[in-house]
């Protein structure tokens, strides 16, 4: 046998012994590089805009919808005039109609 052997590399021989198939040139280009986590495929965004506003609201969170005519429909028991600062802050980024979620970060923030 010559110094330069023409047999398969060790990793290919071990893979065959273990019952694994090695990728061919044709399948090597279709590797799972397009899957999230491999190269940072972004997740679908949850919000279209994020804003900060000061408001006096009860509780730690509020969910509301502003209709096209600027009518506010709220899930919680909160007066519409207390939601106005939040709606105004969102409307600097989005036009109605939209669905919004507010989360308390501070006493008034």
C-alpha positions as CSV (number, residue, x, y, z in Angstrom):
1,X,0.0,0.0,0.0
2,X,1.3,3.4,-0.9
3,X,1.9,6.3,1.5
4,X,-1.1,8.2,0.0
5,X,-4.0,5.9,0.5
6,X,-7.1,6.4,-1.5
7,X,-9.6,5.2,1.1
8,X,-12.4,7.2,2.7
9,X,-11.6,9.7,5.5
10,X,-12.2,8.5,9.0
11,X,-15.3,10.5,9.6
12,X,-17.0,9.0,6.6
13,X,-16.1,5.5,7.5
14,X,-17.3,6.0,11.1
15,X,-20.6,7.5,9.8
16,X,-21.2,4.5,7.5
17,X,-20.5,2.1,10.4
18,X,-23.0,3.9,12.6
19,X,-25.6,3.8,9.9
20,X,-25.5,7.5,9.0
21,X,-25.4,8.8,5.5
22,X,-23.0,11.6,4.6
23,X,-24.4,14.5,2.6
24,X,-23.5,14.5,-1.1
25,X,-22.5,17.6,-3.0
26,X,-26.1,18.1,-4.2
27,X,-27.6,18.0,-0.7
28,X,-24.8,19.9,1.0
29,X,-26.2,23.2,-0.3
30,X,-29.6,22.5,1.1
31,X,-28.4,22.3,4.7
32,X,-30.7,23.7,7.4
33,X,-29.1,27.1,7.4
34,X,-32.4,28.8,6.9
35,X,-33.8,27.6,10.2
36,X,-34.1,30.0,13.2
37,X,-31.2,29.8,15.6
38,X,-28.6,28.8,13.0
39,X,-27.9,32.3,11.6
40,X,-30.4,34.5,13.3
41,X,-33.7,34.4,11.2
42,X,-35.8,37.0,12.9
43,X,-39.0,36.0,14.7
44,X,-42.3,37.6,13.5
45,X,-42.7,40.8,15.3
46,X,-45.3,41.1,18.0
47,X,-45.9,44.8,17.9
48,X,-45.9,47.4,15.1
49,X,-44.9,50.2,17.4
50,X,-43.6,50.7,21.0
51,X,-44.1,54.0,22.8
52,X,-43.8,55.4,26.3
53,X,-46.5,57.5,28.0
54,X,-47.4,58.8,31.4
55,X,-50.9,58.1,32.7
56,X,-52.8,57.5,35.9
57,X,-54.3,54.1,35.5
58,X,-55.4,51.4,37.9
59,X,-53.7,48.0,37.7
60,X,-50.5,46.9,36.0
61,X,-51.8,46.5,32.4
62,X,-54.5,47.6,30.1
63,X,-55.8,46.4,26.7
64,X,-57.8,48.6,24.4
65,X,-58.8,49.1,20.7
66,X,-59.1,52.4,19.1
67,X,-61.5,52.4,16.2
68,X,-61.2,54.5,13.0
69,X,-63.4,57.3,14.4
70,X,-61.0,57.4,17.5
71,X,-63.6,55.7,19.8
72,X,-61.7,53.7,22.5
73,X,-63.0,50.3,23.4
74,X,-61.3,49.0,26.6
75,X,-61.3,45.5,28.1
76,X,-60.7,46.6,31.7
77,X,-62.8,48.9,33.9
78,X,-60.9,52.2,33.0
79,X,-62.5,55.5,32.0
80,X,-61.8,56.5,28.4
81,X,-60.3,59.9,29.5
82,X,-57.6,58.1,31.4
83,X,-56.6,56.2,28.3
84,X,-56.2,59.3,26.2
85,X,-52.5,59.8,27.0
86,X,-51.8,56.2,25.9
87,X,-53.9,56.5,22.8
88,X,-52.2,59.8,21.9
89,X,-48.7,58.2,22.4
90,X,-49.6,55.3,20.1
91,X,-51.1,57.6,17.5
92,X,-47.7,59.3,17.1
93,X,-46.6,56.0,15.4
94,X,-49.9,54.4,14.1
95,X,-53.2,55.7,12.7
96,X,-56.5,54.2,14.0
97,X,-57.8,51.5,13.9
98,X,-55.3,49.6,16.1
99,X,-55.2,47.3,19.1
100,X,-52.9,48.4,22.0
101,X,-51.5,46.9,25.2
102,X,-50.2,49.0,28.0
103,X,-47.9,47.7,30.8
104,X,-46.9,49.7,33.9
105,X,-43.2,50.2,34.3
106,X,-43.3,52.8,37.0
107,X,-45.9,54.8,39.1
108,X,-47.0,56.8,36.1
109,X,-45.0,55.4,33.2
